[in-house]
């Protein structure tokens, strides 16, 4: 099942069986993840990612947003991106969760060639509880999230439990 809603000439919302999705909380630290990609069948990859994370002992997905098809930013000489948000619960610390998410990206074919390059899957930690952090490997909240339609539009469609 795939439904599309054209927001304007640049943005389209896509609804699937798992985007949006909402289940009961089990407890744990709440983390908002941004996911994106523009190589291959990204919608199918997002669905597979959700199944992969649901089977994980490290995170529990409690809510997803609809998928947003939107133009790239930064490096613009590439195809449109698909983006969504996942609200997850975890017992992992932010840095350990980051290492886990980087492994998941590689498992789904992520290659890092240059900043803002086309990609199969990108997973960003937008928020981790109310923690503020600025280290070499991780900045929380994610810098620039307030200025990215790829975060703000899907976030506006979530049920309101987000941090």
C-alpha positions as CSV (number, residue, x, y, z in Angstrom):
1,X,0.0,0.0,0.0
2,X,1.5,3.3,-1.1
3,X,-0.3,6.6,-0.9
4,X,1.1,10.0,-2.0
5,X,0.1,13.5,-1.1
6,X,1.6,16.3,-3.1
7,X,2.4,19.2,-0.8
8,X,3.7,21.5,-3.5
9,X,6.0,21.3,-6.5
10,X,9.0,20.3,-4.3
11,X,7.6,18.1,-1.6
12,X,5.5,14.9,-1.6
13,X,4.4,12.9,1.4
14,X,4.4,9.2,1.0
15,X,2.4,6.9,3.3
16,X,3.1,3.1,3.5
17,X,2.1,0.3,5.9
18,X,4.9,1.3,8.3
19,X,5.2,5.1,7.7
20,X,3.5,6.4,9.7
21,X,3.5,3.8,12.4
22,X,2.8,3.9,16.1
23,X,3.1,1.3,18.9
24,X,3.2,1.2,22.7
25,X,6.2,2.4,24.6
26,X,8.2,-0.2,26.5
27,X,10.3,2.4,28.3
28,X,13.9,3.5,27.8
29,X,15.6,6.7,26.7
30,X,13.7,8.3,23.8
31,X,15.7,9.2,20.6
32,X,14.5,10.8,17.5
33,X,16.3,9.5,14.4
34,X,16.2,11.1,11.0
35,X,16.6,8.6,8.0
36,X,17.3,9.5,4.4
37,X,18.5,8.2,1.1
38,X,18.3,8.7,-2.6
39,X,20.0,5.6,-4.2
40,X,17.9,2.7,-5.3
41,X,14.5,1.7,-3.9
42,X,14.7,3.9,-0.8
43,X,11.1,3.3,0.3
44,X,11.6,-0.5,0.3
45,X,14.9,0.1,2.2
46,X,13.1,2.1,4.8
47,X,10.6,-0.7,5.2
48,X,13.4,-3.3,5.6
49,X,15.2,-1.0,8.0
50,X,12.1,-0.9,10.2
51,X,11.9,-4.7,10.3
52,X,15.6,-4.8,11.0
53,X,15.3,-2.4,13.9
54,X,12.2,-4.2,15.3
55,X,14.3,-7.4,15.5
56,X,17.1,-5.5,17.3
57,X,17.7,-5.8,21.0
58,X,19.2,-2.3,21.0
59,X,16.3,-0.2,20.0
60,X,12.5,-0.3,20.0
61,X,10.7,1.7,17.3
62,X,7.6,3.4,18.8
63,X,6.6,5.8,16.1
64,X,7.5,6.8,12.5
65,X,6.5,9.7,10.4
66,X,5.3,9.6,6.8
67,X,8.1,9.7,4.2
68,X,8.9,13.0,2.6
69,X,10.3,13.2,-1.0
70,X,12.3,16.4,-1.3
71,X,15.1,18.0,-3.2
72,X,18.7,17.6,-2.0
73,X,20.5,20.4,-0.2
74,X,24.2,21.0,0.0
75,X,25.4,19.1,-3.0
76,X,22.4,19.6,-5.4
77,X,23.6,17.7,-8.5
78,X,21.8,14.5,-7.5
79,X,18.3,13.0,-7.3
80,X,15.6,13.8,-4.8
81,X,15.9,12.4,-1.3
82,X,13.4,10.4,0.7
83,X,13.4,11.3,4.4
84,X,11.5,10.2,7.5
85,X,11.8,10.1,11.3
86,X,11.8,7.3,13.7
87,X,11.1,7.7,17.4
88,X,12.9,4.9,19.2
89,X,13.6,3.8,22.8
90,X,17.0,2.4,23.9
91,X,19.1,1.6,26.9
92,X,22.2,2.5,25.0
93,X,24.2,5.7,25.7
94,X,24.2,8.2,22.8
95,X,27.8,7.3,21.7
96,X,27.1,3.6,21.8
97,X,23.9,4.1,19.9
98,X,25.8,6.1,17.3
99,X,28.2,3.2,16.7
100,X,25.3,0.8,16.3
101,X,23.6,3.2,13.8
102,X,26.8,3.5,11.8
103,X,27.0,-0.3,11.6
104,X,23.3,-0.4,10.4
105,X,24.1,2.2,7.7
106,X,27.0,0.0,6.4
107,X,24.8,-3.1,6.5
108,X,22.3,-1.3,4.2
109,X,25.1,-0.3,1.8
110,X,26.1,3.2,3.0
111,X,29.4,4.4,1.4
112,X,30.8,7.8,2.4
113,X,32.5,9.4,-0.6
114,X,32.0,13.2,0.2
115,X,29.8,15.5,2.2
116,X,26.2,15.4,1.2
117,X,26.9,12.7,-1.4
118,X,24.1,10.4,-2.8
119,X,23.5,7.6,-0.3
120,X,21.6,4.4,0.2
121,X,20.8,5.2,3.8
122,X,21.7,7.9,6.2
123,X,20.7,7.7,9.9
124,X,21.1,10.9,12.0
125,X,20.4,11.3,15.7
126,X,18.3,14.4,15.9
127,X,17.6,14.3,19.7
128,X,18.6,11.9,22.4
129,X,16.3,12.7,25.4
130,X,17.2,16.3,26.4
131,X,20.9,15.8,26.2
132,X,23.1,18.5,24.8
133,X,26.5,17.3,23.5
134,X,29.2,18.6,21.2
135,X,32.0,16.2,20.6
136,X,34.1,15.3,17.5
137,X,31.8,12.3,16.7
138,X,28.4,13.6,17.9
139,X,26.5,16.8,18.3
140,X,23.1,16.8,20.0
141,X,20.6,18.1,19.2
142,X,21.6,17.6,15.6
143,X,22.9,20.9,14.2
144,X,20.5,22.6,11.8
145,X,17.5,20.4,12.4
146,X,15.3,23.5,12.9
147,X,16.1,24.6,9.3
148,X,15.6,21.4,7.5
149,X,12.3,20.7,5.8
150,X,13.4,17.0,5.7
151,X,13.0,17.0,9.5
152,X,10.3,19.7,10.2
153,X,7.7,18.4,7.7
154,X,7.8,14.7,8.9
155,X,7.9,15.9,12.5
156,X,4.7,17.9,12.0
157,X,3.0,14.6,11.2
158,X,4.0,12.8,14.4
159,X,1.6,12.2,17.2
160,X,3.3,14.6,19.6
161,X,5.2,12.2,21.9
162,X,8.4,13.4,20.5
163,X,10.7,14.5,23.4
